[in-house]
Amino acid sequence: MFGRRSLLLFVIKVFVLILVFSSFWPFVAPGYATLLSAAANGLAPSSINFVAVESEINIYSGAQLTPFSLQSLIFQAGQPILMALILATPGLGVKKWLKYIIVGVVLTFGIHIASILILSINIRSIRPLVVLFASVGIDLFPVLIWVGLTARYWWPGRTKVTPQPGAD
């Protein structure tokens, strides 16, 4: 277990890293929106079309002339947070940082695509479960992914399995 000082240092590192990543993210956002729209186009029904414009994704459904605009920065917020959490986790080496960042970014990218597809299909009807999934996907999934990837570094004694005496 880590003490209060270690936890405070972790929180400070995360805060500083989020500030750093957030300051560079506006330059990355248009490219990420383009990737999201391209991937969503490959998975969506042919009646739905996604077009990235800056950091927005315009969703054209059927014969609809005016698109529904979805601000993709909302979905992208989890990426800098996830990367900051992974980089601030104590006990990880550079190889683990890179591995976990790649795995985490790929997982959140998949969640972002799923959120966009679910929202685009249910664009005209506001269903509570759809809204819940989209909001959880934006805020909670990056943290859950970080916990899943790095939990053993926070509680190293809890992951060890010790054989019980007399057990076969």
DSSP file (Angstrom, degrees, kcal/mol; ACC not computed):
  #  RESIDUE AA STRUCTURE BP1 BP2  ACC     N-H-->O    O-->H-N    N-H-->O    O-->H-N    TCO  KAPPA ALPHA  PHI   PSI    X-CA   Y-CA   Z-CA
    1    1 A M              0   0    0      0, 0.0     2,-0.3     0, 0.0   154,-0.1   0.000 360.0 360.0 360.0 150.9    0.0    0.0    0.0
    2    2 A F        -     0   0    0    152,-0.2     2,-0.0     1,-0.1   152,-0.0  -0.747 360.0-125.2-101.5 148.9    1.1    3.5   -0.6
    3    3 A G     >  -     0   0    0     -2,-0.3     4,-2.1     1,-0.1     5,-0.2  -0.155  34.3 -92.0 -83.0-178.9    1.1    6.3    2.0
    4    4 A R  H  > S+     0   0    0      1,-0.2     4,-2.7     2,-0.2     5,-0.2   0.877 124.8  55.0 -62.2 -38.8   -0.6    9.7    1.8
    5    5 A R  H  > S+     0   0    0      1,-0.2     4,-2.6     2,-0.2    -1,-0.2   0.923 108.3  47.8 -63.2 -43.4    2.6   11.3    0.4
    6    6 A S  H  > S+     0   0    0      1,-0.2     4,-2.3     2,-0.2    -1,-0.2   0.895 112.5  49.6 -63.3 -39.9    2.7    8.8   -2.5
    7    7 A L  H  X S+     0   0    0     -4,-2.1     4,-2.5     2,-0.2    -2,-0.2   0.908 110.6  49.6 -66.4 -41.2   -1.0    9.4   -3.2
    8    8 A L  H  X S+     0   0    0     -4,-2.7     4,-2.4     2,-0.2    -2,-0.2   0.919 111.2  49.2 -63.2 -43.9   -0.5   13.2   -3.1
    9    9 A L  H  X S+     0   0    0     -4,-2.6     4,-2.6     2,-0.2    -2,-0.2   0.898 110.7  51.3 -61.7 -40.2    2.5   12.9   -5.6
   10   10 A F  H  X S+     0   0    0     -4,-2.3     4,-2.7     2,-0.2    -2,-0.2   0.938 110.3  48.1 -61.1 -47.7    0.4   10.6   -7.8
   11   11 A V  H  X S+     0   0    0     -4,-2.5     4,-2.5     1,-0.2    -2,-0.2   0.900 112.3  49.0 -62.1 -41.7   -2.5   13.2   -7.9
   12   12 A I  H  X S+     0   0    0     -4,-2.4     4,-2.6     2,-0.2    -1,-0.2   0.922 111.6  49.3 -64.0 -44.2   -0.1   16.0   -8.6
   13   13 A K  H  X S+     0   0    0     -4,-2.6     4,-2.8     2,-0.2     5,-0.2   0.926 112.0  48.5 -60.3 -45.2    1.5   14.1  -11.5
   14   14 A V  H  X S+     0   0    0     -4,-2.7     4,-2.6     1,-0.2     5,-0.2   0.929 111.8  49.6 -61.3 -45.1   -1.9   13.2  -12.9
   15   15 A F  H  X S+     0   0    0     -4,-2.5     4,-2.0     2,-0.2    -2,-0.2   0.934 113.7  44.7 -60.4 -47.9   -3.0   16.8  -12.7
   16   16 A V  H  X S+     0   0    0     -4,-2.6     4,-2.3     1,-0.2    -2,-0.2   0.918 114.0  49.6 -64.4 -43.9    0.1   18.2  -14.4
   17   17 A L  H  X S+     0   0    0     -4,-2.8     4,-3.1     1,-0.2     5,-0.3   0.885 108.9  52.3 -64.3 -38.2    0.1   15.5  -17.1
   18   18 A I  H  X S+     0   0    0     -4,-2.6     4,-2.7    -5,-0.2    -1,-0.2   0.915 109.8  49.7 -63.2 -41.5   -3.6   16.2  -17.9
   19   19 A L  H  X S+     0   0    0     -4,-2.0     4,-1.5    -5,-0.2    -2,-0.2   0.921 113.4  46.1 -61.1 -43.7   -2.7   19.9  -18.3
   20   20 A V  H  X S+     0   0    0     -4,-2.3     4,-1.2     2,-0.2     3,-0.2   0.955 116.2  43.5 -64.7 -50.6    0.1   19.0  -20.6
   21   21 A F  H  X S+     0   0    0     -4,-3.1     4,-1.6     1,-0.2     3,-0.3   0.885 112.5  53.5 -64.2 -38.1   -1.9   16.5  -22.7
   22   22 A S  H  < S+     0   0    0     -4,-2.7    -1,-0.2    -5,-0.3    -2,-0.2   0.816 104.1  55.9 -67.4 -30.0   -4.9   18.9  -22.8
   23   23 A S  H  < S+     0   0    0     -4,-1.5    -1,-0.2    -3,-0.2    -2,-0.2   0.816 115.5  37.4 -72.5 -27.8   -2.8   21.7  -24.1
   24   24 A F  H >X S+     0   0    0     -4,-1.2     3,-1.4    -3,-0.3     4,-0.7   0.649  96.7  84.2 -92.5 -17.1   -1.6   19.6  -27.1
   25   25 A W  H >X S+     0   0    0     -4,-1.6     4,-2.7     1,-0.3     3,-0.9   0.815  76.8  65.9 -63.0 -34.1   -4.9   17.8  -27.7
   26   26 A P  H 34 S+     0   0    0      0, 0.0    -1,-0.3     0, 0.0    -2,-0.1   0.796 102.7  50.6 -58.4 -24.4   -6.5   20.5  -29.9
   27   27 A F  H <4 S+     0   0    0     -3,-1.4     4,-0.3     1,-0.1    -2,-0.2   0.761 116.0  40.8 -79.9 -25.3   -3.9   19.8  -32.5
   28   28 A V  H <X S+     0   0    0     -3,-0.9     4,-2.2    -4,-0.7     3,-0.4   0.740  97.0  80.9 -89.9 -27.9   -4.6   16.0  -32.3
   29   29 A A  H  X S+     0   0    0     -4,-2.7     4,-2.7     1,-0.2     5,-0.2   0.849  87.7  51.3 -55.1 -46.4   -8.4   16.3  -32.1
   30   30 A P  H  > S+     0   0    0      0, 0.0     4,-2.0     0, 0.0    -1,-0.2   0.914 113.1  46.2 -61.2 -40.2   -9.2   16.9  -35.8
   31   31 A G  H  > S+     0   0    0     -3,-0.4     4,-2.2    -4,-0.3    -2,-0.2   0.895 112.8  49.7 -66.7 -39.4   -7.1   13.8  -36.8
   32   32 A Y  H  X S+     0   0    0     -4,-2.2     4,-2.7     2,-0.2    -1,-0.2   0.899 109.8  51.4 -65.9 -40.1   -8.7   11.7  -34.1
   33   33 A A  H  X S+     0   0    0     -4,-2.7     4,-2.6    -5,-0.2    -1,-0.2   0.884 108.9  51.6 -63.1 -38.1  -12.2   12.8  -35.3
   34   34 A T  H  X S+     0   0    0     -4,-2.0     4,-2.4    -5,-0.2    -2,-0.2   0.917 110.7  47.7 -64.7 -43.1  -11.3   11.8  -38.8
   35   35 A L  H  X S+     0   0    0     -4,-2.2     4,-2.6     2,-0.2     5,-0.2   0.922 112.1  50.1 -62.1 -44.0  -10.2    8.4  -37.6
   36   36 A L  H  X S+     0   0    0     -4,-2.7     4,-2.6     1,-0.2    -2,-0.2   0.926 112.6  45.9 -60.5 -45.4  -13.4    8.0  -35.6
   37   37 A S  H  X S+     0   0    0     -4,-2.6     4,-2.4     2,-0.2    13,-0.3   0.891 113.0  49.8 -68.3 -37.4  -15.6    8.9  -38.5
   38   38 A A  H  X S+     0   0    0     -4,-2.4     4,-1.6     2,-0.2    -2,-0.2   0.927 114.1  44.8 -65.4 -44.1  -13.7    6.6  -40.9
   39   39 A A  H  X S+     0   0    0     -4,-2.6     4,-0.9     1,-0.2    -2,-0.2   0.902 113.7  50.0 -66.4 -40.2  -13.9    3.7  -38.5
   40   40 A A  H >X S+     0   0    0     -4,-2.6     4,-2.1    -5,-0.2     3,-0.5   0.886 107.3  54.8 -65.8 -38.0  -17.6    4.4  -37.8
   41   41 A N  H 3< S+     0   0    0     -4,-2.4    -1,-0.2     1,-0.2    -2,-0.2   0.872 105.8  53.2 -61.7 -36.2  -18.3    4.6  -41.6
   42   42 A G  H 3< S+     0   0    0     -4,-1.6    -1,-0.2     1,-0.2    -2,-0.2   0.747 118.6  34.7 -70.1 -23.0  -16.8    1.1  -42.0
   43   43 A L  H << S+     0   0    0     -4,-0.9    -2,-0.2    -3,-0.5    -1,-0.2   0.621  99.8  91.3-106.3 -16.3  -19.1   -0.3  -39.3
   44   44 A A  S  < S-     0   0    0     -4,-2.1     6,-0.0    -5,-0.1    73,-0.0  -0.358  85.8 -93.1 -80.7 158.1  -22.3    1.7  -39.8
   45   45 A P    >   -     0   0    0      0, 0.0     3,-1.9     0, 0.0    -1,-0.1  -0.303  41.7-107.9 -61.4 157.2  -25.2    0.7  -42.0
   46   46 A S  T 3  S+     0   0    0      1,-0.3    -2,-0.1    -3,-0.1    -5,-0.0   0.684 115.8  66.9 -65.5 -17.1  -25.1    2.2  -45.5
   47   47 A S  T 3  S+     0   0    0     14,-0.1    15,-3.8    16,-0.0     2,-0.4   0.589  94.5  67.1 -79.7  -9.1  -27.9    4.6  -44.6
   48   48 A I  E <   -A   61   0A   0     -3,-1.9     2,-0.4    13,-0.2    13,-0.2  -0.941  63.9-174.1-115.6 133.4  -25.7    6.4  -42.1
   49   49 A N  E     -A   60   0A   0     11,-2.8    11,-3.1    -2,-0.4     2,-0.4  -0.988   9.5-154.5-129.1 136.0  -22.7    8.5  -43.1
   50   50 A F  E     -A   59   0A   0     -2,-0.4     2,-0.4   -13,-0.3     9,-0.2  -0.920  11.0-177.5-111.7 132.1  -20.1   10.2  -40.9
   51   51 A V  E     -A   58   0A   0      7,-2.4     7,-3.4    -2,-0.4     2,-0.4  -0.990  18.2-141.4-131.2 123.9  -18.1   13.2  -42.0
   52   52 A A  E     +A   57   0A   0     -2,-0.4     2,-0.4     5,-0.2     5,-0.2  -0.706  18.7 179.6 -86.1 130.8  -15.4   14.8  -39.8
   53   53 A V  E >   -A   56   0A   0      3,-2.8     3,-2.5    -2,-0.4     2,-0.3  -0.939  66.2 -53.1-131.2 108.2  -15.2   18.6  -39.9
   54   54 A E  T 3  S-     0   0    0     -2,-0.4   -21,-0.2     1,-0.3   -20,-0.1  -0.475 122.5 -22.5  58.4-119.1  -12.5   19.9  -37.5
   55   55 A S  T 3  S+     0   0    0     -2,-0.3    17,-1.9   -22,-0.1    18,-0.5   0.232 123.1  91.5-106.3  14.4  -13.3   18.2  -34.2
   56   56 A E  E <   -AB  53  71A   0     -3,-2.5    -3,-2.8    15,-0.2     2,-0.5  -0.775  63.2-147.1-103.9 152.2  -17.0   17.6  -35.0
   57   57 A I  E     -AB  52  70A   0     13,-2.8    13,-2.3    -2,-0.3     2,-0.5  -0.972  12.2-151.9-118.3 116.7  -18.5   14.6  -36.6
   58   58 A N  E     -AB  51  69A   0     -7,-3.4    -7,-2.4    -2,-0.5     2,-0.6  -0.748   8.7-154.1 -88.1 130.9  -21.5   15.3  -38.8
   59   59 A I  E     -AB  50  68A   0      9,-2.9     9,-2.4    -2,-0.5     2,-0.5  -0.924   7.1-167.4-111.9 116.5  -23.9   12.4  -39.0
   60   60 A Y  E     -A   49   0A   0    -11,-3.1   -11,-2.8    -2,-0.6     2,-0.5  -0.904   6.7-166.9-102.6 126.0  -26.1   12.1  -42.1
   61   61 A S  E >   -A   48   0A   0     -2,-0.5     3,-1.7   -13,-0.2   -13,-0.2  -0.954  50.1 -50.3-119.9 118.6  -28.9    9.6  -41.8
   62   62 A G  T 3  S-     0   0    0    -15,-3.8   -13,-0.0    -2,-0.5    -2,-0.0  -0.350 119.3 -16.6  62.0-130.7  -30.9    8.4  -44.8
   63   63 A A  T 3  S+     0   0    0     -2,-0.1    -1,-0.3    -3,-0.0     2,-0.2   0.222  95.3 138.1 -92.5  13.4  -32.1   11.2  -47.0
   64   64 A Q    <   -     0   0    0     -3,-1.7    -2,-0.0     1,-0.2    -3,-0.0  -0.415  37.7-164.7 -64.3 127.8  -31.6   13.8  -44.3
   65   65 A L  S    S+     0   0    0     -2,-0.2    -1,-0.2     1,-0.1    -3,-0.0   0.852  73.4  56.5 -85.6 -37.5  -30.1   17.0  -45.8
   66   66 A T  S    S-     0   0    0      1,-0.0    -1,-0.1    -8,-0.0     2,-0.1  -0.846  85.4-134.5 -98.5 129.1  -28.9   18.6  -42.6
   67   67 A P        -     0   0    0      0, 0.0     2,-0.6     0, 0.0    -7,-0.2  -0.325  11.3-118.7 -79.0 160.7  -26.6   16.6  -40.5
   68   68 A F  E     -B   59   0A   0     -9,-2.4    -9,-2.9    -2,-0.1     2,-0.4  -0.888  34.2-140.0 -91.3 124.8  -26.7   16.0  -36.8
   69   69 A S  E     -B   58   0A   0     -2,-0.6     2,-0.5   -11,-0.2   -11,-0.2  -0.749  16.2-168.0 -94.6 133.2  -23.4   17.4  -35.4
   70   70 A L  E     -B   57   0A   0    -13,-2.3   -13,-2.8    -2,-0.4     2,-0.8  -0.976  21.6-133.0-119.9 119.5  -21.7   15.5  -32.7
   71   71 A Q  E >>  -B   56   0A   0     -2,-0.5     3,-1.0   -15,-0.2     4,-0.5  -0.605  17.1-164.7 -73.1 110.1  -18.8   17.3  -30.9
   72   72 A S  H 3> S+     0   0    0    -17,-1.9     4,-2.1    -2,-0.8     3,-0.3   0.675  77.8  77.2 -76.1 -15.7  -16.1   14.7  -30.8
   73   73 A L  H 3> S+     0   0    0    -18,-0.5     4,-1.0     1,-0.2    -1,-0.2   0.822  87.9  61.7 -61.9 -27.8  -14.1   16.5  -28.2
   74   74 A I  H <4 S+     0   0    0     -3,-1.0     3,-0.4     1,-0.2     4,-0.3   0.925 108.8  40.9 -61.3 -43.8  -16.6   15.1  -25.7
   75   75 A F  H >< S+     0   0    0     -4,-0.5     3,-0.8    -3,-0.3     4,-0.2   0.842 111.7  57.0 -71.9 -33.2  -15.5   11.6  -26.6
   76   76 A Q  H >< S+     0   0    0     -4,-2.1     3,-1.4     1,-0.2    -1,-0.2   0.648  80.9  87.1 -75.3 -14.9  -11.9   12.4  -26.8
   77   77 A A  T 3X S+     0   0    0     -4,-1.0     4,-1.2    -3,-0.4    -1,-0.2   0.802  82.0  61.0 -58.0 -30.1  -11.6   13.7  -23.3
   78   78 A G  H <> S+     0   0    0     -3,-0.8     4,-2.8    -4,-0.3    -1,-0.3   0.788  91.6  67.0 -69.5 -27.3  -10.9   10.3  -21.9
   79   79 A Q  H <> S+     0   0    0     -3,-1.4     4,-2.5    -4,-0.2     5,-0.2   0.955 103.2  41.7 -63.3 -52.0   -7.7    9.8  -24.0
   80   80 A P  H  > S+     0   0    0      0, 0.0     4,-2.3     0, 0.0    -1,-0.2   0.889 116.2  51.3 -62.6 -36.0   -5.6   12.4  -22.2
   81   81 A I  H  X S+     0   0    0     -4,-1.2     4,-2.5     2,-0.2    -2,-0.2   0.938 111.0  47.4 -64.6 -45.7   -6.9   11.3  -18.8
   82   82 A L  H  X S+     0   0    0     -4,-2.8     4,-2.3     1,-0.2     5,-0.2   0.923 113.0  47.9 -61.9 -45.3   -6.1    7.7  -19.5
   83   83 A M  H  X S+     0   0    0     -4,-2.5     4,-2.5    -5,-0.2    -1,-0.2   0.892 112.1  50.1 -64.3 -38.7   -2.6    8.5  -20.7
   84   84 A A  H  X S+     0   0    0     -4,-2.3     4,-1.8    -5,-0.2    -2,-0.2   0.915 110.4  49.6 -65.5 -42.8   -2.0   10.7  -17.6
   85   85 A L  H  X S+     0   0    0     -4,-2.5     4,-0.8     2,-0.2    -2,-0.2   0.915 113.2  46.4 -62.5 -42.8   -3.2    8.1  -15.2
   86   86 A I  H >< S+     0   0    0     -4,-2.3     3,-0.8     1,-0.2    -2,-0.2   0.938 113.2  48.1 -66.4 -46.2   -1.0    5.4  -16.8
   87   87 A L  H 3< S+     0   0    0     -4,-2.5    -1,-0.2     1,-0.2    -2,-0.2   0.800 112.7  49.3 -66.4 -27.8    2.1    7.6  -16.9
   88   88 A A  H 3< S+     0   0    0     -4,-1.8    -1,-0.2    -5,-0.2    -2,-0.2   0.583  82.3 112.6 -87.0 -10.2    1.7    8.7  -13.3
   89   89 A T    X<  -     0   0    0     -3,-0.8     3,-1.0    -4,-0.8     2,-0.1  -0.477  69.2-127.9 -66.9 123.0    1.2    5.1  -12.0
   90   90 A P  T 3  S+     0   0    0      0, 0.0     3,-0.1     0, 0.0    -1,-0.1  -0.390  85.1  32.0 -71.6 148.8    4.2    4.3   -9.8
   91   91 A G  T 3  S+     0   0    0      1,-0.3     2,-0.4    -2,-0.1    -2,-0.1   0.402  84.3 123.2  90.9  -2.3    6.1    1.1  -10.4
   92   92 A L    <   -     0   0    0     -3,-1.0    -1,-0.3    -6,-0.1     2,-0.1  -0.768  50.1-145.0 -93.3 135.9    5.7    0.9  -14.2
   93   93 A G     >  -     0   0    0     -2,-0.4     4,-2.5    -3,-0.1     5,-0.1  -0.352  34.0 -95.7 -85.4 176.0    8.7    0.8  -16.5
   94   94 A V  H  > S+     0   0    0      1,-0.2     4,-2.5     2,-0.2     5,-0.2   0.886 124.4  52.8 -62.3 -40.7    8.8    2.5  -19.9
   95   95 A K  H  > S+     0   0    0      1,-0.2     4,-2.6     2,-0.2    -1,-0.2   0.913 111.2  46.3 -62.6 -42.4    7.9   -0.7  -21.7
   96   96 A K  H  > S+     0   0    0      2,-0.2     4,-3.2     1,-0.2     5,-0.3   0.899 110.2  54.3 -66.7 -40.4    4.8   -1.2  -19.5
   97   97 A W  H  X S+     0   0    0     -4,-2.5     4,-2.6     2,-0.2     5,-0.2   0.961 112.6  42.9 -55.6 -52.0    3.9    2.5  -20.0
   98   98 A L  H  X S+     0   0    0     -4,-2.5     4,-2.5     1,-0.2     5,-0.2   0.923 115.7  48.4 -62.0 -45.1    4.0    2.1  -23.7
   99   99 A K  H  X S+     0   0    0     -4,-2.6     4,-2.6    -5,-0.2     5,-0.2   0.937 115.1  44.0 -61.1 -48.0    2.2   -1.2  -23.7
  100  100 A Y  H  X S+     0   0    0     -4,-3.2     4,-2.8     2,-0.2    -1,-0.2   0.855 112.6  51.9 -69.4 -34.6   -0.6    0.0  -21.4
  101  101 A I  H  X S+     0   0    0     -4,-2.6     4,-2.8    -5,-0.3     5,-0.2   0.934 112.3  46.1 -66.4 -43.9   -1.0    3.3  -23.3
  102  102 A I  H  X S+     0   0    0     -4,-2.5     4,-2.3    -5,-0.2    -2,-0.2   0.947 116.2  44.5 -62.7 -48.4   -1.4    1.5  -26.6
  103  103 A V  H  X S+     0   0    0     -4,-2.6     4,-2.4    -5,-0.2    -2,-0.2   0.926 116.1  47.8 -61.6 -44.4   -3.8   -1.0  -25.1
  104  104 A G  H  X S+     0   0    0     -4,-2.8     4,-2.7     2,-0.2     5,-0.2   0.904 111.6  48.7 -64.4 -42.8   -5.8    1.7  -23.3
  105  105 A V  H  X S+     0   0    0     -4,-2.8     4,-2.3     2,-0.2    -1,-0.2   0.898 112.3  49.1 -65.6 -40.1   -6.0    4.0  -26.4
  106  106 A V  H  X S+     0   0    0     -4,-2.3     4,-2.2    -5,-0.2    -2,-0.2   0.920 112.6  48.1 -65.3 -42.9   -7.2    1.1  -28.6
  107  107 A L  H  X S+     0   0    0     -4,-2.4     4,-2.1     2,-0.2    -2,-0.2   0.932 114.0  45.2 -64.3 -45.2   -9.8    0.1  -26.0
  108  108 A T  H  X S+     0   0    0     -4,-2.7     4,-2.7     2,-0.2    -1,-0.2   0.869 109.7  56.1 -68.5 -33.5  -11.1    3.7  -25.6
  109  109 A F  H  X S+     0   0    0     -4,-2.3     4,-2.4    -5,-0.2    -1,-0.2   0.929 108.4  48.3 -59.8 -44.6  -11.1    4.2  -29.4
  110  110 A G  H  X S+     0   0    0     -4,-2.2     4,-2.4     1,-0.2    -2,-0.2   0.890 111.7  49.1 -62.0 -40.2  -13.3    1.1  -29.6
  111  111 A I  H  X S+     0   0    0     -4,-2.1     4,-2.6     2,-0.2    -2,-0.2   0.887 109.8  52.3 -66.8 -38.5  -15.6    2.5  -26.9
  112  112 A H  H  X S+     0   0    0     -4,-2.7     4,-2.5     2,-0.2    -2,-0.2   0.918 110.4  47.6 -63.4 -42.6  -15.7    5.8  -28.7
  113  113 A I  H  X S+     0   0    0     -4,-2.4     4,-2.8     2,-0.2     5,-0.2   0.933 112.0  49.7 -63.5 -45.0  -16.7    4.2  -32.0
  114  114 A A  H  X S+     0   0    0     -4,-2.4     4,-2.6     1,-0.2     5,-0.2   0.910 111.4  49.7 -59.8 -41.8  -19.4    2.1  -30.2
  115  115 A S  H  X S+     0   0    0     -4,-2.6     4,-2.7     2,-0.2    -2,-0.2   0.920 111.8  47.7 -63.5 -44.1  -20.7    5.3  -28.5
  116  116 A I  H  X S+     0   0    0     -4,-2.5     4,-2.5     2,-0.2    -2,-0.2   0.917 113.9  47.1 -63.8 -43.6  -20.9    7.2  -31.8
  117  117 A L  H  X S+     0   0    0     -4,-2.8     4,-2.1     2,-0.2     5,-0.2   0.924 113.6  47.5 -64.9 -43.7  -22.6    4.3  -33.6
  118  118 A I  H  X S+     0   0    0     -4,-2.6     4,-1.8    -5,-0.2    -2,-0.2   0.922 114.7  46.2 -64.2 -43.8  -25.1    3.8  -30.8
  119  119 A L  H  < S+     0   0    0     -4,-2.7    -1,-0.2    -5,-0.2    -2,-0.2   0.887 111.9  51.5 -65.7 -38.1  -25.9    7.5  -30.6
  120  120 A S  H >< S+     0   0    0     -4,-2.5     3,-0.9     1,-0.2    -2,-0.2   0.871 110.9  47.0 -69.3 -35.7  -26.2    7.8  -34.4
  121  121 A I  H 3< S+     0   0    0     -4,-2.1     3,-0.3     1,-0.2    -1,-0.2   0.862 121.6  37.0 -71.9 -34.8  -28.7    4.9  -34.6
  122  122 A N  T 3< S+     0   0    0     -4,-1.8     3,-0.4    -5,-0.2    -1,-0.2  -0.089  80.9 127.5-105.0  33.0  -30.7    6.4  -31.8
  123  123 A I  S <  S+     0   0    0     -3,-0.9    -1,-0.2     1,-0.2    -2,-0.1   0.835  74.0  40.7 -65.0 -36.5  -30.2   10.0  -32.8
  124  124 A R  S    S+     0   0    0     -3,-0.3     2,-0.5    -4,-0.2    -1,-0.2   0.668 110.9  60.3 -89.2 -17.4  -33.9   11.0  -32.8
  125  125 A S  S    S-     0   0    0     -3,-0.4     2,-1.0     2,-0.0    -1,-0.1  -0.940  71.8-146.0-115.3 131.9  -35.0    9.1  -29.7
  126  126 A I        -     0   0    0     -2,-0.5    -3,-0.1     4,-0.1     3,-0.0  -0.823  22.5-178.7 -98.3 104.4  -33.5    9.8  -26.3
  127  127 A R     >  -     0   0    0     -2,-1.0     4,-2.3    -5,-0.2     3,-0.4  -0.868  29.9-132.7-103.5 135.4  -33.4    6.6  -24.5
  128  128 A P  H  > S+     0   0    0      0, 0.0     4,-2.5     0, 0.0     5,-0.1   0.862 105.5  50.8 -57.1 -39.0  -32.1    6.6  -20.9
  129  129 A L  H  > S+     0   0    0      2,-0.2     4,-2.5     1,-0.2     5,-0.2   0.857 109.7  50.6 -69.9 -33.3  -29.8    3.6  -21.4
  130  130 A V  H  > S+     0   0    0     -3,-0.4     4,-2.4     2,-0.2    -1,-0.2   0.938 112.6  45.9 -66.8 -46.4  -28.3    5.1  -24.6
  131  131 A V  H  X S+     0   0    0     -4,-2.3     4,-2.5     1,-0.2     5,-0.2   0.901 112.9  51.4 -62.5 -41.1  -27.6    8.3  -22.8
  132  132 A L  H  X S+     0   0    0     -4,-2.5     4,-2.8    -5,-0.2     5,-0.3   0.925 110.4  48.2 -62.3 -45.5  -26.2    6.4  -19.8
  133  133 A F  H  X S+     0   0    0     -4,-2.5     4,-2.9     1,-0.2    -2,-0.2   0.927 113.1  47.8 -61.6 -44.6  -23.8    4.3  -22.0
  134  134 A A  H  X S+     0   0    0     -4,-2.4     4,-1.5     2,-0.2    -1,-0.2   0.913 115.0  44.8 -64.5 -42.0  -22.6    7.4  -23.8
  135  135 A S  H  X S+     0   0    0     -4,-2.5     4,-2.1     2,-0.2     5,-0.4   0.889 115.7  46.4 -71.8 -37.2  -22.0    9.3  -20.6
  136  136 A V  H  X>S+     0   0    0     -4,-2.8     5,-2.1    -5,-0.2     4,-1.7   0.899 110.7  54.3 -68.1 -39.7  -20.3    6.4  -18.9
  137  137 A G  H  <5S+     0   0    0     -4,-2.9    -2,-0.2    -5,-0.3    -1,-0.2   0.840 111.7  45.1 -61.3 -33.3  -18.2    5.8  -22.0
  138  138 A I  H  <5S+     0   0    0     -4,-1.5    -2,-0.2    -5,-0.2    -1,-0.2   0.926 129.9  16.9 -75.9 -45.6  -17.0    9.3  -21.9
  139  139 A D  H  <5S+     0   0    0     -4,-2.1     4,-0.5    -5,-0.1    -3,-0.2   0.865 128.9  32.9-100.6 -42.6  -16.2    9.6  -18.2
  140  140 A L  T  X5S+     0   0    0     -4,-1.7     4,-2.5    -5,-0.4     3,-0.4   0.852 100.9  67.9 -94.3 -35.9  -15.9    6.3  -16.5
  141  141 A F  H  ><S+     0   0    0     -5,-2.1     4,-2.7     1,-0.2     5,-0.2   0.875  98.2  53.1 -58.4 -41.8  -14.5    3.8  -19.1
  142  142 A P  H  > S+     0   0    0      0, 0.0     4,-2.1     0, 0.0    -1,-0.2   0.901 112.3  46.2 -60.1 -37.5  -11.0    5.4  -19.3
  143  143 A V  H  > S+     0   0    0     -4,-0.5     4,-2.6    -3,-0.4    -2,-0.2   0.906 112.6  49.7 -69.8 -41.2  -10.7    5.2  -15.5
  144  144 A L  H  X S+     0   0    0     -4,-2.5     4,-2.6     2,-0.2    -1,-0.2   0.886 110.2  50.9 -64.4 -38.0  -12.0    1.6  -15.5
  145  145 A I  H  X S+     0   0    0     -4,-2.7     4,-2.1    -5,-0.2    -2,-0.2   0.929 110.6  49.2 -63.8 -44.5   -9.5    0.7  -18.2
  146  146 A W  H  X S+     0   0    0     -4,-2.1     4,-2.4    -5,-0.2    -2,-0.2   0.927 111.8  48.5 -60.3 -45.8   -6.6    2.2  -16.2
  147  147 A V  H  X S+     0   0    0     -4,-2.6     4,-1.6     1,-0.2    -1,-0.2   0.923 111.6  50.4 -60.8 -44.2   -7.7    0.4  -13.1
  148  148 A G  H  < S+     0   0    0     -4,-2.6    -1,-0.2     1,-0.2    -2,-0.2   0.861 115.8  41.6 -62.5 -36.0   -7.9   -2.9  -15.0
  149  149 A L  H  < S+     0   0    0     -4,-2.1    -1,-0.2    -5,-0.2    -2,-0.2   0.837 127.7  26.7 -80.2 -33.4   -4.4   -2.4  -16.5
  150  150 A T  H >X S+     0   0    0     -4,-2.4     3,-1.5    -5,-0.2     4,-0.8   0.328  81.5 108.5-117.9   7.6   -2.6   -1.1  -13.4
  151  151 A A  H >X S+     0   0    0     -4,-1.6     4,-2.1     1,-0.3     3,-1.0   0.862  78.0  58.0 -57.9 -37.7   -4.4   -2.5  -10.3
  152  152 A R  H 34 S+     0   0    0      1,-0.3    -1,-0.3     2,-0.2     7,-0.2   0.729 101.4  56.5 -68.4 -19.0   -1.6   -4.9   -9.5
  153  153 A Y  H <4 S+     0   0    0     -3,-1.5    -1,-0.3     1,-0.1    -2,-0.2   0.695 110.1  45.0 -82.3 -19.3    0.8   -2.1   -9.2
  154  154 A W  H << S+     0   0    0     -3,-1.0    -2,-0.2    -4,-0.8  -152,-0.2   0.823 128.3  25.2 -88.6 -35.6   -1.3   -0.4   -6.6
  155  155 A W  S >X S+     0   0    0     -4,-2.1     3,-1.0     1,-0.1     4,-0.6  -0.610  70.3 163.0-126.9  70.2   -2.0   -3.5   -4.6
  156  156 A P  G >4 S+     0   0    0      0, 0.0     3,-0.6     0, 0.0     4,-0.4   0.819  73.2  54.7 -64.5 -30.8    0.9   -5.8   -5.3
  157  157 A G  G 34 S+     0   0    0      1,-0.2     3,-0.3     2,-0.2    -5,-0.1   0.727 101.1  59.8 -74.2 -20.9    0.4   -8.1   -2.2
  158  158 A R  G <4 S+     0   0    0     -3,-1.0    -1,-0.2     1,-0.2    -6,-0.1   0.664  98.3  56.3 -83.2 -16.5   -3.2   -8.8   -3.2
  159  159 A T  S << S+     0   0    0     -4,-0.6     2,-0.3    -3,-0.6    -1,-0.2   0.608  83.8  97.6 -92.5 -10.9   -2.5  -10.4   -6.6
  160  160 A K        -     0   0    0     -4,-0.4     2,-0.6    -3,-0.3    -3,-0.0  -0.602  63.7-148.8 -79.5 135.7   -0.1  -13.0   -5.3
  161  161 A V        -     0   0    0     -2,-0.3    -2,-0.1     2,-0.0    -3,-0.0  -0.917  13.1-166.1-104.3 118.2   -1.6  -16.5   -4.8
  162  162 A T        -     0   0    0     -2,-0.6     2,-0.1     1,-0.0    -2,-0.0  -0.884  23.7-116.5-105.9 133.9    0.0  -18.3   -2.0
  163  163 A P        -     0   0    0      0, 0.0     3,-0.0     0, 0.0    -1,-0.0  -0.419  27.3-124.3 -69.2 141.4   -0.6  -22.0   -1.6
  164  164 A Q    >   -     0   0    0     -2,-0.1     3,-1.9     1,-0.1     2,-0.1  -0.641  31.4-101.9 -83.0 140.0   -2.4  -23.1    1.6
  165  165 A P  T 3  S+     0   0    0      0, 0.0     3,-0.1     0, 0.0    -1,-0.1  -0.415 107.3  15.3 -62.0 133.8   -0.6  -25.7    3.7
  166  166 A G  T 3  S+     0   0    0      1,-0.3     2,-0.3    -2,-0.1    -2,-0.0   0.418  92.4 133.4  84.0  -0.5   -2.2  -29.1    3.2
  167  167 A A    <         0   0    0     -3,-1.9    -1,-0.3     1,-0.1     0, 0.0  -0.641 360.0 360.0 -83.4 139.5   -4.0  -28.1    0.1
  168  168 A D              0   0    0     -2,-0.3    -1,-0.1    -3,-0.1    -2,-0.0   0.431 360.0 360.0 -93.3 360.0   -3.7  -30.6   -2.9
